[in-house]
Amino acid sequence: MKTMHKTTKLPLIVKIAAGVPAIFLAVFLFAFFSNPGEETAAAPDGFAAGNPPEAGLYTAGALAMLPPGHQHIAGMPADPDREAFVDNYWRWILGEAGIPEQMTRDIIASILESPAFIMELLALLQENYYTFLLVDKQHALPLDYSPDDLVPLTAGGSFGITRNDLSLRRSAAASLEEMAAAALADGVRLIAASTYRSAARQAEIFAWQVRTFGLETAERQSARPGHSEHQLGTAVDFYPIHDNFAYTAASRWLVQNAGSFGWTLSYPDGYEHVTGYRFEPWHYRYVGRPLAAFINTYFGGIPQFALQFIKVWQEHALL
């Protein structure tokens, strides 16, 4: 069967958004330094819990971008009204993304204290779209989507393989080799058991899961076609694909070190209500070092929270 190398329709929006930050930041800086008091006098009342701002101006989102009381910004003094505006803006964005209350408070506190969160966020959107693309039970790839830079994984490198038909995106494959070499230096050998899957292959796996375990169990541990991170070409299931993987040296090493190489655990223990899937200690996704650090620093190491936030922020940042 001929493989269609298409880009999903979703990334069109993502790519547009990824090009926005530089312009957006310029708009922000202009708005921030020009009559800031006049721009934000009535801003705090422009947000209701769970509702978007009424103004719909580019400067509305822009004015919430940097910490209002940051003393080193042109010597501008703290402004309680501006602080309330920033708090309300980000609380709305984070609320729309389903971010827990304490995590929301911590992120807002970070934003009010330093521009680091926002600058890191803008930088992330300059990375390849597939690193931050949300693929889950609610957000699907087109069924004919296939990465155009898949490379085969071969034996003889730092990691092992269980089959000869495994492949990943080029960047993910390079990172896997780098990570596996570091693990091997620590006496741990990583073994890849499952990588890229087409939607057609995912349909076969899901159907088998339903036949074998029933629909309810299948939904907890297998994605429907189009809804699998494996289709992105950036996910790896490490061997063995079993709950006992959590107790292996490979799992312990990955938990401690994967983030340093740009990999994150997609379905952590205790977060089935968030991810939609039960704990899968073997399933890691390559998101790149910047996003992995962003996830670990601000989102408690839970990729689902960060990816939901990025998606919502892209949709509403310019309101």
Contacts in CASP RR format, 6 or more apart in sequence:
PFRMAT RR
TARGET T0000
AUTHOR 0000-0000-0000
METHOD contacts of the structure
MODEL  1
MKTMHKTTKLPLIVKIAAGVPAIFLAVFLFAFFSNPGEETAAAPDGFAAG
NPPEAGLYTAGALAMLPPGHQHIAGMPADPDREAFVDNYWRWILGEAGIP
EQMTRDIIASILESPAFIMELLALLQENYYTFLLVDKQHALPLDYSPDDL
VPLTAGGSFGITRNDLSLRRSAAASLEEMAAAALADGVRLIAASTYRSAA
RQAEIFAWQVRTFGLETAERQSARPGHSEHQLGTAVDFYPIHDNFAYTAA
SRWLVQNAGSFGWTLSYPDGYEHVTGYRFEPWHYRYVGRPLAAFINTYFG
GIPQFALQFIKVWQEHALL
1 200 0 8 1.000
3 146 0 8 1.000
3 198 0 8 1.000
4 144 0 8 1.000
4 146 0 8 1.000
5 146 0 8 1.000
5 147 0 8 1.000
5 148 0 8 1.000
6 142 0 8 1.000
6 144 0 8 1.000
6 145 0 8 1.000
6 146 0 8 1.000
7 145 0 8 1.000
7 148 0 8 1.000
8 133 0 8 1.000
8 141 0 8 1.000
8 142 0 8 1.000
8 145 0 8 1.000
9 142 0 8 1.000
10 133 0 8 1.000
10 139 0 8 1.000
10 141 0 8 1.000
11 129 0 8 1.000
11 130 0 8 1.000
11 133 0 8 1.000
13 314 0 8 1.000
14 129 0 8 1.000
14 132 0 8 1.000
14 133 0 8 1.000
14 314 0 8 1.000
15 129 0 8 1.000
17 125 0 8 1.000
17 314 0 8 1.000
17 317 0 8 1.000
18 125 0 8 1.000
18 126 0 8 1.000
18 127 0 8 1.000
18 129 0 8 1.000
19 125 0 8 1.000
19 126 0 8 1.000
20 125 0 8 1.000
20 317 0 8 1.000
20 318 0 8 1.000
21 122 0 8 1.000
21 123 0 8 1.000
21 125 0 8 1.000
21 126 0 8 1.000
22 122 0 8 1.000
24 62 0 8 1.000
24 122 0 8 1.000
24 317 0 8 1.000
24 318 0 8 1.000
25 65 0 8 1.000
25 122 0 8 1.000
27 58 0 8 1.000
27 59 0 8 1.000
27 62 0 8 1.000
28 59 0 8 1.000
28 61 0 8 1.000
28 62 0 8 1.000
28 63 0 8 1.000
28 65 0 8 1.000
28 66 0 8 1.000
31 39 0 8 1.000
31 58 0 8 1.000
31 59 0 8 1.000
31 62 0 8 1.000
31 63 0 8 1.000
32 62 0 8 1.000
32 63 0 8 1.000
32 65 0 8 1.000
32 66 0 8 1.000
32 73 0 8 1.000
33 74 0 8 1.000
36 63 0 8 1.000
36 76 0 8 1.000
36 79 0 8 1.000
36 82 0 8 1.000
37 79 0 8 1.000
37 81 0 8 1.000
37 82 0 8 1.000
39 59 0 8 1.000
39 63 0 8 1.000
40 63 0 8 1.000
40 79 0 8 1.000
40 81 0 8 1.000
40 82 0 8 1.000
40 85 0 8 1.000
41 81 0 8 1.000
43 60 0 8 1.000
43 63 0 8 1.000
43 81 0 8 1.000
43 82 0 8 1.000
43 84 0 8 1.000
43 85 0 8 1.000
44 81 0 8 1.000
44 84 0 8 1.000
44 85 0 8 1.000
44 88 0 8 1.000
46 53 0 8 1.000
46 54 0 8 1.000
46 55 0 8 1.000
46 88 0 8 1.000
47 53 0 8 1.000
47 85 0 8 1.000
47 88 0 8 1.000
47 89 0 8 1.000
47 91 0 8 1.000
47 92 0 8 1.000
49 91 0 8 1.000
49 92 0 8 1.000
50 92 0 8 1.000
50 95 0 8 1.000
50 96 0 8 1.000
51 92 0 8 1.000
52 92 0 8 1.000
52 316 0 8 1.000
52 319 0 8 1.000
53 60 0 8 1.000
53 61 0 8 1.000
53 89 0 8 1.000
53 92 0 8 1.000
53 319 0 8 1.000
56 319 0 8 1.000
58 318 0 8 1.000
60 89 0 8 1.000
60 319 0 8 1.000
61 89 0 8 1.000
61 317 0 8 1.000
61 318 0 8 1.000
61 319 0 8 1.000
63 82 0 8 1.000
63 85 0 8 1.000
63 86 0 8 1.000
64 85 0 8 1.000
64 86 0 8 1.000
64 89 0 8 1.000
64 90 0 8 1.000
65 118 0 8 1.000
66 73 0 8 1.000
66 115 0 8 1.000
66 118 0 8 1.000
67 86 0 8 1.000
67 111 0 8 1.000
67 112 0 8 1.000
67 113 0 8 1.000
67 114 0 8 1.000
67 115 0 8 1.000
68 78 0 8 1.000
68 79 0 8 1.000
68 82 0 8 1.000
68 83 0 8 1.000
68 85 0 8 1.000
68 86 0 8 1.000
68 112 0 8 1.000
69 76 0 8 1.000
69 77 0 8 1.000
69 78 0 8 1.000
69 79 0 8 1.000
69 82 0 8 1.000
69 83 0 8 1.000
69 112 0 8 1.000
70 76 0 8 1.000
70 114 0 8 1.000
70 115 0 8 1.000
71 77 0 8 1.000
71 78 0 8 1.000
83 112 0 8 1.000
86 108 0 8 1.000
86 111 0 8 1.000
86 112 0 8 1.000
87 108 0 8 1.000
87 112 0 8 1.000
90 104 0 8 1.000
90 107 0 8 1.000
90 108 0 8 1.000
90 111 0 8 1.000
91 104 0 8 1.000
91 108 0 8 1.000
93 309 0 8 1.000
93 312 0 8 1.000
93 313 0 8 1.000
93 316 0 8 1.000
93 317 0 8 1.000
94 103 0 8 1.000
94 104 0 8 1.000
94 107 0 8 1.000
94 108 0 8 1.000
94 309 0 8 1.000
95 104 0 8 1.000
96 312 0 8 1.000
96 316 0 8 1.000
97 305 0 8 1.000
97 308 0 8 1.000
97 309 0 8 1.000
97 311 0 8 1.000
97 312 0 8 1.000
97 313 0 8 1.000
98 305 0 8 1.000
98 308 0 8 1.000
99 107 0 8 1.000
99 299 0 8 1.000
99 305 0 8 1.000
99 308 0 8 1.000
99 309 0 8 1.000
100 305 0 8 1.000
103 298 0 8 1.000
103 299 0 8 1.000
103 300 0 8 1.000
103 305 0 8 1.000
106 298 0 8 1.000
107 117 0 8 1.000
107 298 0 8 1.000
110 116 0 8 1.000
110 117 0 8 1.000
110 298 0 8 1.000
111 117 0 8 1.000
111 118 0 8 1.000
117 298 0 8 1.000
120 290 0 8 1.000
120 293 0 8 1.000
120 294 0 8 1.000
121 294 0 8 1.000
121 310 0 8 1.000
121 313 0 8 1.000
123 290 0 8 1.000
124 131 0 8 1.000
124 132 0 8 1.000
124 290 0 8 1.000
124 291 0 8 1.000
124 294 0 8 1.000
124 310 0 8 1.000
125 132 0 8 1.000
125 310 0 8 1.000
125 314 0 8 1.000
127 288 0 8 1.000
127 290 0 8 1.000
127 291 0 8 1.000
128 171 0 8 1.000
130 147 0 8 1.000
130 169 0 8 1.000
130 232 0 8 1.000
130 233 0 8 1.000
130 234 0 8 1.000
131 234 0 8 1.000
131 286 0 8 1.000
131 287 0 8 1.000
131 288 0 8 1.000
131 291 0 8 1.000
132 287 0 8 1.000
132 291 0 8 1.000
132 307 0 8 1.000
132 310 0 8 1.000
133 232 0 8 1.000
133 307 0 8 1.000
134 307 0 8 1.000
134 308 0 8 1.000
134 310 0 8 1.000
134 311 0 8 1.000
135 141 0 8 1.000
135 226 0 8 1.000
135 227 0 8 1.000
135 228 0 8 1.000
135 229 0 8 1.000
135 231 0 8 1.000
135 232 0 8 1.000
136 227 0 8 1.000
136 275 0 8 1.000
136 276 0 8 1.000
136 304 0 8 1.000
136 307 0 8 1.000
137 223 0 8 1.000
137 224 0 8 1.000
137 227 0 8 1.000
137 276 0 8 1.000
139 227 0 8 1.000
139 311 0 8 1.000
140 224 0 8 1.000
140 226 0 8 1.000
140 227 0 8 1.000
141 199 0 8 1.000
141 226 0 8 1.000
141 227 0 8 1.000
141 231 0 8 1.000
141 232 0 8 1.000
142 226 0 8 1.000
143 199 0 8 1.000
143 200 0 8 1.000
143 225 0 8 1.000
143 226 0 8 1.000
144 199 0 8 1.000
145 199 0 8 1.000
145 226 0 8 1.000
145 231 0 8 1.000
146 198 0 8 1.000
146 231 0 8 1.000
147 169 0 8 1.000
147 196 0 8 1.000
147 232 0 8 1.000
147 233 0 8 1.000
149 169 0 8 1.000
149 170 0 8 1.000
149 171 0 8 1.000
150 167 0 8 1.000
150 168 0 8 1.000
150 169 0 8 1.000
150 170 0 8 1.000
150 196 0 8 1.000
150 233 0 8 1.000
151 167 0 8 1.000
151 168 0 8 1.000
151 169 0 8 1.000
151 170 0 8 1.000
151 173 0 8 1.000
152 165 0 8 1.000
152 166 0 8 1.000
152 167 0 8 1.000
153 159 0 8 1.000
153 161 0 8 1.000
153 166 0 8 1.000
153 167 0 8 1.000
153 168 0 8 1.000
153 173 0 8 1.000
153 176 0 8 1.000
153 192 0 8 1.000
153 195 0 8 1.000
154 161 0 8 1.000
154 164 0 8 1.000
155 161 0 8 1.000
155 164 0 8 1.000
157 177 0 8 1.000
157 180 0 8 1.000
158 177 0 8 1.000
158 180 0 8 1.000
158 181 0 8 1.000
158 183 0 8 1.000
158 184 0 8 1.000
158 190 0 8 1.000
159 176 0 8 1.000
159 177 0 8 1.000
159 180 0 8 1.000
159 183 0 8 1.000
159 189 0 8 1.000
159 190 0 8 1.000
159 191 0 8 1.000
159 192 0 8 1.000
160 180 0 8 1.000
160 189 0 8 1.000
160 190 0 8 1.000
160 191 0 8 1.000
160 192 0 8 1.000
161 191 0 8 1.000
161 192 0 8 1.000
161 193 0 8 1.000
162 191 0 8 1.000
162 192 0 8 1.000
162 193 0 8 1.000
162 239 0 8 1.000
163 193 0 8 1.000
166 192 0 8 1.000
166 194 0 8 1.000
166 195 0 8 1.000
166 196 0 8 1.000
167 173 0 8 1.000
167 195 0 8 1.000
167 196 0 8 1.000
167 233 0 8 1.000
168 176 0 8 1.000
168 195 0 8 1.000
168 196 0 8 1.000
168 233 0 8 1.000
168 234 0 8 1.000
168 236 0 8 1.000
168 286 0 8 1.000
169 196 0 8 1.000
169 232 0 8 1.000
169 233 0 8 1.000
169 234 0 8 1.000
169 286 0 8 1.000
171 234 0 8 1.000
171 286 0 8 1.000
171 288 0 8 1.000
172 233 0 8 1.000
172 234 0 8 1.000
172 236 0 8 1.000
172 286 0 8 1.000
175 261 0 8 1.000
175 262 0 8 1.000
175 263 0 8 1.000
175 286 0 8 1.000
175 288 0 8 1.000
176 190 0 8 1.000
176 192 0 8 1.000
176 236 0 8 1.000
176 286 0 8 1.000
178 261 0 8 1.000
179 190 0 8 1.000
179 257 0 8 1.000
179 258 0 8 1.000
179 261 0 8 1.000
179 263 0 8 1.000
180 189 0 8 1.000
180 190 0 8 1.000
182 257 0 8 1.000
182 261 0 8 1.000
183 189 0 8 1.000
183 190 0 8 1.000
183 250 0 8 1.000
183 253 0 8 1.000
183 254 0 8 1.000
183 257 0 8 1.000
184 190 0 8 1.000
186 253 0 8 1.000
187 249 0 8 1.000
188 249 0 8 1.000
188 250 0 8 1.000
188 253 0 8 1.000
189 250 0 8 1.000
190 238 0 8 1.000
190 250 0 8 1.000
190 253 0 8 1.000
190 254 0 8 1.000
191 238 0 8 1.000
191 239 0 8 1.000
191 250 0 8 1.000
192 236 0 8 1.000
192 237 0 8 1.000
192 238 0 8 1.000
192 239 0 8 1.000
193 237 0 8 1.000
193 238 0 8 1.000
193 239 0 8 1.000
193 240 0 8 1.000
193 241 0 8 1.000
193 282 0 8 1.000
194 230 0 8 1.000
194 236 0 8 1.000
194 237 0 8 1.000
194 241 0 8 1.000
195 230 0 8 1.000
195 233 0 8 1.000
195 235 0 8 1.000
195 236 0 8 1.000
195 237 0 8 1.000
196 230 0 8 1.000
196 231 0 8 1.000
196 233 0 8 1.000
196 235 0 8 1.000
197 205 0 8 1.000
197 228 0 8 1.000
197 230 0 8 1.000
197 231 0 8 1.000
198 231 0 8 1.000
199 225 0 8 1.000
199 226 0 8 1.000
199 228 0 8 1.000
199 231 0 8 1.000
200 225 0 8 1.000
202 223 0 8 1.000
202 224 0 8 1.000
202 225 0 8 1.000
202 226 0 8 1.000
202 227 0 8 1.000
202 228 0 8 1.000
202 230 0 8 1.000
202 231 0 8 1.000
203 224 0 8 1.000
203 225 0 8 1.000
205 222 0 8 1.000
206 218 0 8 1.000
206 222 0 8 1.000
206 223 0 8 1.000
206 224 0 8 1.000
206 225 0 8 1.000
209 217 0 8 1.000
209 218 0 8 1.000
209 221 0 8 1.000
209 222 0 8 1.000
210 218 0 8 1.000
212 218 0 8 1.000
213 221 0 8 1.000
220 272 0 8 1.000
220 276 0 8 1.000
220 277 0 8 1.000
220 278 0 8 1.000
221 277 0 8 1.000
221 278 0 8 1.000
221 280 0 8 1.000
223 229 0 8 1.000
223 230 0 8 1.000
223 277 0 8 1.000
228 235 0 8 1.000
229 235 0 8 1.000
229 266 0 8 1.000
229 283 0 8 1.000
229 285 0 8 1.000
230 237 0 8 1.000
232 285 0 8 1.000
234 285 0 8 1.000
234 286 0 8 1.000
234 287 0 8 1.000
235 266 0 8 1.000
235 283 0 8 1.000
235 284 0 8 1.000
235 285 0 8 1.000
235 286 0 8 1.000
236 263 0 8 1.000
236 283 0 8 1.000
236 284 0 8 1.000
236 285 0 8 1.000
236 286 0 8 1.000
237 280 0 8 1.000
237 282 0 8 1.000
237 283 0 8 1.000
238 245 0 8 1.000
238 250 0 8 1.000
238 251 0 8 1.000
238 254 0 8 1.000
238 282 0 8 1.000
238 284 0 8 1.000
239 245 0 8 1.000
239 282 0 8 1.000
240 248 0 8 1.000
240 282 0 8 1.000
241 282 0 8 1.000
242 282 0 8 1.000
243 279 0 8 1.000
243 281 0 8 1.000
245 251 0 8 1.000
245 281 0 8 1.000
245 282 0 8 1.000
246 269 0 8 1.000
246 279 0 8 1.000
246 281 0 8 1.000
251 281 0 8 1.000
251 282 0 8 1.000
254 263 0 8 1.000
254 265 0 8 1.000
254 284 0 8 1.000
255 265 0 8 1.000
258 264 0 8 1.000
258 265 0 8 1.000
258 284 0 8 1.000
258 292 0 8 1.000
259 289 0 8 1.000
259 292 0 8 1.000
259 293 0 8 1.000
259 296 0 8 1.000
260 289 0 8 1.000
260 292 0 8 1.000
261 289 0 8 1.000
261 292 0 8 1.000
262 286 0 8 1.000
262 287 0 8 1.000
262 288 0 8 1.000
262 289 0 8 1.000
262 291 0 8 1.000
262 292 0 8 1.000
263 284 0 8 1.000
263 285 0 8 1.000
263 286 0 8 1.000
263 287 0 8 1.000
263 288 0 8 1.000
263 292 0 8 1.000
264 284 0 8 1.000
264 285 0 8 1.000
264 287 0 8 1.000
264 291 0 8 1.000
264 292 0 8 1.000
264 295 0 8 1.000
264 301 0 8 1.000
264 303 0 8 1.000
265 281 0 8 1.000
265 283 0 8 1.000
265 284 0 8 1.000
265 301 0 8 1.000
265 303 0 8 1.000
266 275 0 8 1.000
266 277 0 8 1.000
266 280 0 8 1.000
266 283 0 8 1.000
266 284 0 8 1.000
266 285 0 8 1.000
266 303 0 8 1.000
266 304 0 8 1.000
267 275 0 8 1.000
267 276 0 8 1.000
267 277 0 8 1.000
267 278 0 8 1.000
267 279 0 8 1.000
267 280 0 8 1.000
267 283 0 8 1.000
268 275 0 8 1.000
268 279 0 8 1.000
268 301 0 8 1.000
268 302 0 8 1.000
269 279 0 8 1.000
269 281 0 8 1.000
270 279 0 8 1.000
271 279 0 8 1.000
271 302 0 8 1.000
271 304 0 8 1.000
272 278 0 8 1.000
272 279 0 8 1.000
274 302 0 8 1.000
274 304 0 8 1.000
274 305 0 8 1.000
275 304 0 8 1.000
285 303 0 8 1.000
287 295 0 8 1.000
287 303 0 8 1.000
291 306 0 8 1.000
294 306 0 8 1.000
295 301 0 8 1.000
295 302 0 8 1.000
295 303 0 8 1.000
295 305 0 8 1.000
295 306 0 8 1.000
298 306 0 8 1.000
299 305 0 8 1.000
299 306 0 8 1.000
299 309 0 8 1.000
END
